[in-house]
Amino acid sequence: MVYGPWTMDHTTMSGKLYLVPTPIGNLEDITFRALRVLKEVDLILAEDTRTSAPLLKHFDIHQKVFSHHQHNEHQSSSEIIKFLKEGKNIALISDAGTPAISDPGFYLVREALKNDLEVECLPGATAFVPALVNSGFPTDRFCFEGFLPLKKGRQTRYKTLATEERTIILYESPHRILKTLDEMALYFGAERQISVSRELTKMFEETVRGTVTEVKLYFETHPVKGEFVICVAGA
């Protein structure tokens, strides 16, 4: 049999770890390649099996699914490495988007590489890309920060970012968005231009652009549901 890059070679001694992006909202955003990999691997690792179940059921994927999240990744990674060494092909998915981008995955990838195992990341959905392009801010150079520290180090991070000249990208949860906008007004200035996207790819997707003050006023009187991506104009 001749193997190409589109097929899985089960004759090799070790298996391969696939990082498979999943839709951040709209199920149509999954790729044909991602579906094929998920149907061909020996098992799937999911951040939350309950969250992933509807996606897998929708696309008629019936592989065994195991939990792999930030609270058990150190413990489970050793077992996963063992399976890979036994020749099993394994796919890692997060609740939404690309694994290891503000989601579990980094530690497992590092351990796999330490053990000379093959790792392949498929291209696909990541929330910050459409938010950045939609913002209208420069995209040639940007600084992705993800979620800021909740307590220790948060103030220091703000002070560092205040003079960052590149476009800054942050993630935030709905119950912290107003507080974060208040903090941005304090450290970045109330007149700094920002672009805030929420519910990306979903029915109620919206992007609000303006100064920190203007955007905060908007969300004080409008729904703050869904995950938020904040793009901040460079200093």
C-alpha positions as CSV (number, residue, x, y, z in Angstrom):
1,M,0.0,0.0,0.0
2,V,1.2,3.5,-0.8
3,Y,0.7,6.1,1.9
4,G,0.3,9.8,1.2
5,P,-0.1,12.8,3.6
6,W,-3.9,12.1,3.5
7,T,-3.7,8.6,5.0
8,M,-2.7,7.2,8.3
9,D,0.1,4.7,8.4
10,H,-0.6,2.2,11.1
11,T,2.5,0.1,10.3
12,T,4.8,2.5,12.1
13,M,5.9,1.7,15.7
14,S,4.6,4.9,17.2
15,G,1.3,6.7,16.8
16,K,0.8,10.4,16.0
17,L,-0.8,13.2,18.1
18,Y,-3.2,15.3,16.1
19,L,-4.3,18.7,17.4
20,V,-7.7,19.3,15.7
21,P,-9.4,22.7,15.8
22,T,-13.2,22.6,16.3
23,P,-15.8,25.3,15.5
24,I,-16.0,28.3,17.9
25,G,-19.7,28.4,17.2
26,N,-20.9,27.6,13.7
27,L,-20.6,23.9,13.0
28,E,-20.0,24.6,9.3
29,D,-16.6,25.9,10.2
30,I,-15.1,22.5,10.7
31,T,-12.8,21.3,7.9
32,F,-13.2,18.1,5.8
33,R,-9.7,17.1,7.0
34,A,-10.6,17.6,10.7
35,L,-13.6,15.3,10.2
36,R,-11.5,12.6,8.5
37,V,-8.9,12.7,11.2
38,L,-11.5,12.5,14.0
39,K,-13.1,9.5,12.3
40,E,-9.8,7.7,11.7
41,V,-7.9,8.1,15.0
42,D,-8.0,5.4,17.7
43,L,-9.2,7.8,20.4
44,I,-10.1,11.4,21.0
45,L,-9.1,13.6,23.9
46,A,-11.7,16.3,24.8
47,E,-11.4,19.3,27.1
48,D,-15.0,18.5,28.3
49,T,-16.6,15.4,26.9
50,R,-20.1,16.8,27.5
51,T,-19.3,19.8,25.4
52,S,-17.8,17.8,22.6
53,A,-20.5,15.1,22.5
54,P,-23.0,17.2,20.4
55,L,-20.3,18.0,17.9
56,L,-19.2,14.4,17.5
57,K,-22.7,13.1,17.3
58,H,-23.7,15.7,14.7
59,F,-20.9,14.5,12.4
60,D,-21.5,10.8,13.2
61,I,-18.1,10.3,14.9
62,H,-18.1,7.4,17.3
63,Q,-14.5,7.1,18.5
64,K,-13.8,6.6,22.2
65,V,-13.5,10.0,23.9
66,F,-11.5,10.7,27.1
67,S,-11.2,13.8,29.2
68,H,-8.1,15.9,29.0
69,H,-8.3,19.3,30.7
70,Q,-6.2,21.7,32.7
71,H,-6.9,19.9,36.0
72,N,-5.7,16.5,34.9
73,E,-3.4,17.1,31.9
74,H,-0.2,16.4,33.9
75,Q,-1.5,13.1,35.1
76,S,-3.2,12.0,31.9
77,S,-0.3,13.0,29.6
78,S,1.8,10.1,30.8
79,E,-0.9,7.7,29.9
80,I,-1.4,9.4,26.5
81,I,2.3,9.2,25.8
82,K,2.2,5.5,26.6
83,F,-0.7,5.0,24.1
84,L,1.2,6.9,21.4
85,K,4.3,4.7,21.9
86,E,2.0,1.7,21.5
87,G,1.1,2.9,18.0
88,K,-2.2,4.6,18.7
89,N,-3.2,7.7,16.8
90,I,-4.8,10.3,19.1
91,A,-6.7,13.5,18.4
92,L,-6.9,16.4,20.9
93,I,-9.8,18.8,20.7
94,S,-10.8,21.7,22.9
95,D,-14.3,22.9,23.7
96,A,-13.9,25.4,20.8
97,G,-11.1,26.6,18.6
98,T,-7.6,25.3,18.3
99,P,-6.1,23.3,21.2
100,A,-3.3,25.0,23.2
101,I,-4.5,28.5,22.3
102,S,-5.8,29.6,25.8
103,D,-6.8,25.9,26.1
104,P,-5.1,22.7,27.2
105,G,-2.6,21.2,24.8
106,F,0.8,22.9,25.3
107,Y,1.9,20.5,28.0
108,L,0.9,17.4,26.1
109,V,2.6,18.6,22.9
110,R,5.8,19.3,24.8
111,E,5.8,15.9,26.4
112,A,5.2,14.2,23.1
113,L,8.1,16.0,21.5
114,K,10.3,15.1,24.4
115,N,9.6,11.5,23.7
116,D,10.3,11.9,19.9
117,L,6.7,11.4,19.0
118,E,5.1,12.9,16.0
119,V,2.8,15.9,16.5
120,E,0.6,17.5,13.8
121,C,-1.6,20.5,14.2
122,L,-4.4,21.0,11.7
123,P,-5.4,24.5,10.6
124,G,-8.8,25.7,11.7
125,A,-10.9,28.0,13.8
126,T,-9.3,30.3,16.3
127,A,-11.4,33.2,17.8
128,F,-8.8,35.9,17.8
129,V,-8.2,35.8,14.0
130,P,-11.6,37.0,12.8
131,A,-11.8,39.5,15.8
132,L,-8.4,41.0,14.8
133,V,-9.3,41.2,11.1
134,N,-12.7,42.7,12.0
135,S,-11.2,45.3,14.3
136,G,-9.6,47.4,11.5
137,F,-6.4,47.7,13.5
138,P,-3.0,46.8,12.0
139,T,-2.7,43.0,11.5
140,D,1.0,42.9,10.3
141,R,2.2,43.0,13.9
142,F,0.1,42.1,16.9
143,C,0.5,40.9,20.5
144,F,-1.7,38.0,21.6
145,E,-2.2,37.9,25.4
146,G,-5.2,35.6,25.8
147,F,-6.7,35.8,29.3
148,L,-4.9,38.2,31.7
149,P,-4.0,36.9,35.2
150,L,-7.1,37.0,37.4
151,K,-5.2,38.5,40.4
152,K,-1.4,38.2,40.9
153,G,0.4,39.9,38.1
154,R,-2.7,41.5,36.5
155,Q,-1.7,45.1,37.3
156,T,1.9,44.5,36.2
157,R,0.7,43.1,32.9
158,Y,-1.5,46.1,32.2
159,K,1.4,48.5,32.9
160,T,3.6,46.6,30.5
161,L,0.9,46.5,27.8
162,A,0.1,50.2,28.2
163,T,3.2,51.1,26.0
164,E,2.8,48.2,23.6
165,E,2.9,49.6,20.0
166,R,1.4,46.5,18.4
167,T,-2.3,45.7,18.3
168,I,-3.1,43.8,21.5
169,I,-5.5,40.9,21.6
170,L,-7.2,39.7,24.9
171,Y,-9.8,37.2,25.8
172,E,-12.4,37.9,28.5
173,S,-15.4,36.2,30.0
174,P,-18.8,37.9,30.1
175,H,-18.9,38.3,33.9
176,R,-15.6,40.2,33.9
177,I,-15.9,42.3,30.7
178,L,-17.2,45.5,32.4
179,K,-14.5,45.4,35.1
180,T,-11.8,44.8,32.4
181,L,-13.0,47.8,30.4
182,D,-12.8,49.9,33.6
183,E,-9.2,48.7,34.1
184,M,-8.4,49.5,30.5
185,A,-9.6,53.0,30.9
186,L,-7.3,53.3,33.9
187,Y,-4.1,51.8,32.4
188,F,-4.6,52.5,28.7
189,G,-6.6,55.7,28.8
190,A,-10.3,56.2,28.3
191,E,-9.7,57.4,24.7
192,R,-7.8,54.4,23.5
193,Q,-9.5,52.8,20.6
194,I,-10.7,49.2,21.0
195,S,-12.8,46.7,19.2
196,V,-14.8,44.1,21.2
197,S,-16.2,41.0,19.5
198,R,-18.6,38.5,21.1
199,E,-20.4,35.4,20.0
200,L,-18.2,35.0,16.9
201,T,-19.6,32.9,14.1
202,K,-22.9,32.5,16.0
203,M,-26.4,34.0,15.4
204,F,-25.9,37.0,17.7
205,E,-22.3,37.8,16.7
206,E,-21.4,41.5,17.1
207,T,-18.4,43.7,17.1
208,V,-18.4,47.0,18.9
209,R,-15.7,49.6,18.0
210,G,-14.8,52.9,19.6
211,T,-13.0,54.4,22.6
212,V,-12.8,52.4,25.8
213,T,-15.4,54.7,27.3
214,E,-17.8,54.4,24.3
215,V,-17.6,50.6,24.3
216,K,-18.1,50.3,28.0
217,L,-21.2,52.5,27.8
218,Y,-22.6,50.2,25.1
219,F,-22.2,47.0,27.1
220,E,-23.6,48.6,30.2
221,T,-27.0,48.7,28.4
222,H,-26.6,45.7,26.0
223,P,-26.2,41.9,26.6
224,V,-22.9,40.7,27.8
225,K,-23.4,37.1,26.9
226,G,-20.8,34.9,25.2
227,E,-17.0,34.9,25.2
228,F,-15.3,38.2,24.3
229,V,-12.3,39.0,22.2
230,I,-10.9,42.5,22.8
231,C,-8.5,44.1,20.3
232,V,-6.7,47.2,21.5
233,A,-5.0,49.7,19.3
234,G,-1.3,49.9,19.9
235,A,0.1,52.9,21.9
